Amino acid sequence: MPIASGRKKVRTTSPKKKRRSPSAASLDRLIAEALVDAYGEAEQRIAFYTMLKDHLAMPFTTEVLGIEVTVRRVDLTDDEQIVAVCTRGRLRRAIPILALPLPDPPPAGAEWIDAYRRWVRGAVGEGAR
């Protein structure tokens, strides 16, 4: 788009901001929200799967072992592991959500992955697990 001096307007971008992790308190609130009606570890894992399915913006791209992949959806395996279903061309692979590297900036809803990781590590506030 020309401007008065005849030069084209150039869009500049600000430098990349480092991804800021949610606070422990905000992750504990998400964990409490996910587990409000879930009893036992199996129900709690399913509750996190539901939150991820409902809140994580998909598809999104990320890099796995230096290769760009597209995360199409999350799934729950027969052994109750939450996985990200990733594709590259015609190839498809399920990667445990605990091992999935997130892009910078992360997709909307990525705080639910952080909350799930915190819950699995057992690092939640007293009584949350």
Summary of the structure (lengths in Angstrom):
residues: 129
radius of gyration: 18.7
end to end distance: 56.4
largest distance: 68.3
contacts: 311
relative contact order: 0.20
helix: 30%
strand: 23%
